[in-house]
Amino acid sequence: MGGFHLGARSDSDIRAIIQRLNTLGVEKVAPSHCTGDNAIRLFREAWENDFIEGGLGAVIEVTHTAN
């Protein structure tokens, strides 16, 4: 959740970051505007229904579920 500051990064760099986040087990993402429009698009494509619209004024409820 937050700004990933990827506006100047290439698609391949962003995809590598997405792959690493997936490897780490990141289940949901909520990038804000300073992530960059292209990176936000790629995050949205990668996480689909687990992409959360972030940014100014967004309210994101965080819950914990026991395994």
C-alpha positions in Angstrom: 0.0 0.0 0.0 1.4 3.3 -1.0 3.6 4.9 -3.6 6.0 2.6 -5.3 7.7 5.5 -7.3 8.0 3.4 -10.5 7.2 6.1 -13.1 10.6 6.1 -14.7 11.0 2.3 -14.7 10.6 0.1 -17.8 7.8 -2.5 -18.2 10.3 -5.3 -17.7 11.6 -3.7 -14.5 8.0 -3.3 -13.2 7.1 -6.9 -14.2 10.2 -8.1 -12.3 9.1 -6.2 -9.2 5.6 -7.7 -9.6 7.1 -11.2 -9.8 9.1 -10.6 -6.7 6.1 -9.3 -4.8 4.2 -12.4 -5.9 7.1 -14.6 -4.8 7.0 -12.9 -1.4 3.3 -13.8 -1.1 1.8 -10.3 -1.5 -1.9 -11.0 -1.8 -3.3 -7.5 -2.4 -1.8 -4.2 -3.7 -3.1 -0.6 -3.3 -0.6 1.6 -5.2 -1.1 5.4 -5.0 -0.5 8.0 -7.7 3.2 8.3 -7.3 3.6 4.7 -8.3 3.1 5.9 -11.9 0.2 5.3 -14.3 1.9 2.5 -16.3 3.0 0.7 -13.1 -0.5 1.0 -11.7 -1.9 -0.5 -14.9 0.5 -3.4 -14.7 -0.3 -4.0 -11.0 -4.0 -3.9 -11.8 -3.5 -6.6 -14.5 -1.3 -8.8 -12.3 -3.6 -8.6 -9.2 -7.0 -8.4 -10.9 -9.6 -8.7 -8.1 -7.0 -8.2 -5.4 -6.0 -4.8 -6.8 -7.3 -2.1 -4.5 -7.8 1.5 -5.7 -5.5 3.6 -3.5 -4.8 7.2 -3.3 -5.9 10.4 -1.7 -9.1 9.9 0.3 -9.1 6.1 -0.1 -10.3 4.2 2.9 -8.8 0.7 3.1 -10.0 -1.7 5.8 -7.3 -4.1 6.9 -8.5 -7.4 8.5 -6.5 -10.3 9.8 -7.7 -13.9 9.3 -6.1 -16.8 11.2 -4.9 -19.7 9.1 
